[in-house]
């Protein structure tokens, strides 16, 4: 009886070790440095109509867009220094536009809209100057803004 229990426990431990072991199946492809500011907090990816892959990276001084189609050789497409010196940024992409916000007392940029075809930037500060997070409902074509300095911090749609 003890032999059967020992075999069962051994089998269970062997199975648990294999089934629950973590495997980090990632490998570093490149190192990207030199972005304006030394703090980074958010990254968002998108694929354009030509199947090129991009990464939007927030740093403490800029919105940085890299072509990462060839991961080993990222290409800086834009570094938009917007005047803020905070690292709390958030990005979402809808169609050919990237939408960006930043959060923190120094932020006054509102909603920044980046045309991904030509990398021009416009700002909308009519509704809020800073926000913590945004979400885009692509089905209903709505942008949700939360944690902003809008009226009583309400959600802006």
N, C-alpha and C positions, 0 to 999 in steps of 0.2 A: 504494500500500500504506500509506504514512504517513497519507494522507487517511482511509482506512478505520479505522486505529487511532485517529486523532484523533476521529473521529465516535463510535467505540465508547467511548472514555474519557469524552468529553463526555456521552454518553447515560448511562453508568454513574454519573458524578458527579451528574448531574441527578436520576436515579432515586434514588440513595442519599440525596441531600439531602431529597427529598420523603418517601421511605419511612421514614427514620430520624430525621426531625426531631421534636423533642418539642413537643407542644402542651399547654399547661396550660389545659384547658378548665374552669377553675373561676372563680368570681366570688364575692367576699365579699358575704354577705347581711346580716350584722349583726356587731356587736362586743359581746361580753359581758365585763364587768369587774365588779369589786367582790366577787368571791367571797372567803370567808375564806381568808387566806393568799395569798402572792404567787407561789407555784410551782405549776405544774400538770404532771401527767405522764400521766394515762391518761383515755381517753374510751371509752365503750361506748354503743351505741345500741340501742333496742328500739322496737317498735310494739305498742300495746295492742290489745285486742279491738275498740275503736272506730276503729282505724286512725290513732290519734294517734301521732306520733313524738316520742320522748324521747331526750335525751342525758344520760348519767351522767358527770360530770366530777370527777376527783379533784384536790383542791388540798391544799396543805400543812397545812390545818387542818380540812378538811371533805369530805363527800361531797355533791355538788351535783347536783340533778336538774332539768333544764329541759324544758319542753314546747317542741319545735322544729317543731311541725306547720306553723306559719307562720314560716319561717326568718328573715324580716326582723324578726320581733317575738317573740323567745324569752321564755318566761314561767318564772320560777323557781318550781318546785313544792316544793322542799325543799333546805335547806342543813343537813345534820346535822353539827354540830361534835362530834367524838368524843374530843377530848382529845389526839390525836396531832399532832405537828408535823412529820411527814415527808411528802414528796410521792410516795413510792413506794406506789402503790395499784393494785389490780386489781379489775375488776368483771365479772360475767357475770349474765345474766338467764335464768331458767327459769320459765315460766308467769307468774304474777303476783308473782314475788319476784326481787329483785336480791340477789346475794351479793357481799360485799366483803371484801377483806383489805388489810392494809398491811404494809410491810416496813421494818425498821430497828429499832435498839435501843429507841427510845422506844415502839414499838407494843406494846400489850397487849390489843387489842380482839378478837383471835381472828377468828372468822368472824362478820361482821355480816350480818344478814338483814333486808332492807327489804321490807315489804309494800307493793307498788306500788298497791294499792287505797286505802290510807289513810295511807301514809308513816310507819308505826310501825317502829321498829328494835328488834331483839333481837340479843343476842350469845351466841355459844357459845365459851367459852374452855376447855372441858374437854379438847380434843385439841391445841390449839396457841394461842399468843398472837399470833404474827405469821407471815406467809407472803409469798412473793414473787409467786406466780402461782396462778391457779385455772383450771380448765377444767370445763365441764359436758358430759357425754355425755348428750344429751337422749333418745337412743333407749333407753339402758339406765337412765336416771335416776340417774346417778352424778356426784358432784362430786369432782374430783381436785385435791389441794392439793400444791404443790411448793415447795421452798425454805423450809420452815417450821422452827420450832424444836421440832418433834415429835421423837420418839426418833430420834437419829442423823440427823436431817434426811430421814428416809424419806418416800416419797410416802404421803399419807393419802388414802384413798378413802372 
